[in-house]
Amino acid sequence: MSSSRAPRPAMTCPRSTACQPCKNLKTPPSKTRPQGWQRLLLAMALQVGVAVLWLGLLVQTSWAGQMPLLFWLVVHGLVAAGLSHWRTREPWWTAFHLAMPWLALLALQWQLPLWVYPLLALLLLAVFSPVLKDRVPFFLSSDQVAQGLLQIMDQRQTKLFVDLGCATGGLLVSLARSRPDTEFVGVETAWLPYWVARMRAMRLPNLTIRRQSIWDLDLKGFDLVYCFLSPDPMARLGAQFDDQADQGARLVSNSFQIPGRKPGQTLPVQDWRESVLWVYPKA
């Protein structure tokens, strides 16, 4: 049967030498937004810039000095969060900017020793580093999602399952205990969730946790590929799945769709997020 779908354009990697995760992808990584540490530096620069604006008002005007501190904390958070949302449309950065002035006030009032700040920064980095690199926040799948995945697995007689970005491994532990004859693999890049998942998987012989980027993982051989990421990486992941997965494999995405692509199956989940499992066959 012939297909009327137009072929996808060939990928050209933005680097001088194509990196391994990009070599076989049909959709190039986005070049329109800052990546990695650039985004954190831009966020901090925005906070400093708004603070400098307020200091200028305090020096140049009389009314600014008469306003209470609460007023400036609220306005600072709203202005920084509004500018961030206008440029990024990413809710976790909006929340970051709203919280920053209040966190700074608490730090000043508590008079914390200087070593606490780098320790907190390292702890946050150990948990949320995927947000900086791939725009993938720290999401945990609900028990209801686990039940939905078991339903899909039984329909497909799944033998090898992978969770892309498994966090602390709670979903995989639940699935591995429910289906001891199925092999489960979880991949995670953030150090702290990875080690938590590793420890939780120690007594489950059918569960393996790897510290690995989803872009470095070969999806060949997996019957079911599950992810709970964010809208940004979905187009690239869809292309990777089509290039690497076996015929008959399925990609199940929690909440976020592959843009411009119709799923083969949808499964609404009755959890507090009102999640939807989008099931995509290999194109």
Secondary structure, 3 states (H helix, E strand, C coil): CCCCCCCCCCCCCCCCCCCHHHCCCCCCCCCCCCCCHHHHHHHHHHHHHHHHHHHHHHHHCCCHHHCCHHHHHHHHHHHHHHHHHHHHCCHHHHHHHHHHHHHHHHHHHHCCCCCHHHHHHHHHHHHHHHHHHHCCCCCCCCHHHHHHHHHHHHHHCCCEEEEECCCCCHHHHHHHHHCCCCEEEEEECCHHHHHHHHHHCCCCCCEEEEECCHHHCCCCCCCEEEECCCCCCHHHHHHHHHHHCCCCCEEEEECCCCCCCCCCEEEECCCCCCCEEEEEECC
